[in-house]
């Protein structure tokens, strides 16, 4: 009976460890599409490649009625 309990406990701990290893956040900030397009344009200019079109700056966010609830 003890061997079965030990195996079951080991499997539960291993499953929890595997599930929790994916938790967390990647360090650093993610690039917005605008920033990525600007960087791609800069890299293309440095490498003498055709330039992609100039990215349009993002529109400033407007507040919504329910924003205060979030």
C-alpha positions as CSV (number, residue, x, y, z in Angstrom):
1,X,0.0,0.0,0.0
2,X,2.8,2.4,0.8
3,X,4.5,1.9,-2.6
4,X,1.3,2.9,-4.4
5,X,0.9,6.0,-2.3
6,X,4.6,6.9,-2.9
7,X,4.2,6.5,-6.7
8,X,1.0,8.5,-6.8
9,X,2.5,11.3,-4.7
10,X,5.6,11.3,-7.0
11,X,3.4,11.5,-10.1
12,X,1.3,14.4,-8.6
13,X,4.4,16.3,-7.7
14,X,6.0,15.8,-11.1
15,X,2.8,16.9,-12.8
16,X,2.6,20.0,-10.7
17,X,6.3,20.8,-11.4
18,X,5.7,20.4,-15.1
19,X,2.6,22.6,-15.1
20,X,4.3,25.4,-13.0
21,X,7.4,25.6,-15.1
22,X,5.4,27.3,-17.9
23,X,4.1,30.0,-15.5
24,X,5.8,33.4,-15.4
25,X,6.6,36.2,-17.7
26,X,9.3,36.7,-20.2
27,X,11.7,39.4,-19.0
28,X,11.8,42.7,-21.0
29,X,9.2,44.7,-22.8
30,X,7.5,43.5,-26.0
31,X,7.7,45.7,-29.1
32,X,4.6,47.3,-30.4
33,X,3.9,46.8,-34.2
34,X,4.9,50.5,-34.8
35,X,8.3,50.0,-33.0
36,X,8.9,46.8,-34.9
37,X,8.2,48.5,-38.2
38,X,10.5,51.4,-37.4
39,X,13.3,48.9,-36.4
40,X,12.8,46.9,-39.6
41,X,13.0,50.1,-41.7
42,X,16.2,51.1,-39.9
43,X,17.8,47.7,-40.4
44,X,16.8,47.7,-44.1
45,X,18.5,51.1,-44.5
46,X,21.7,49.9,-42.9
47,X,21.8,46.7,-45.0
48,X,21.2,48.6,-48.3
49,X,17.9,46.8,-48.9
50,X,14.7,48.3,-50.2
51,X,12.9,50.3,-47.5
52,X,9.5,49.1,-46.3
53,X,6.8,51.8,-46.2
54,X,7.0,54.4,-43.4
55,X,4.9,53.2,-40.5
56,X,2.1,55.4,-39.3
57,X,2.3,56.3,-35.6
58,X,-0.4,54.8,-33.4
59,X,-3.4,56.8,-32.5
60,X,-3.6,57.8,-28.9
61,X,-6.0,55.7,-26.9
62,X,-9.4,57.2,-26.1
63,X,-10.9,56.5,-22.7
64,X,-14.0,54.3,-22.6
65,X,-16.8,54.6,-20.0
66,X,-16.0,51.2,-18.4
67,X,-12.2,51.7,-18.2
68,X,-12.5,52.7,-14.6
69,X,-13.8,49.2,-13.8
70,X,-10.7,47.4,-15.1
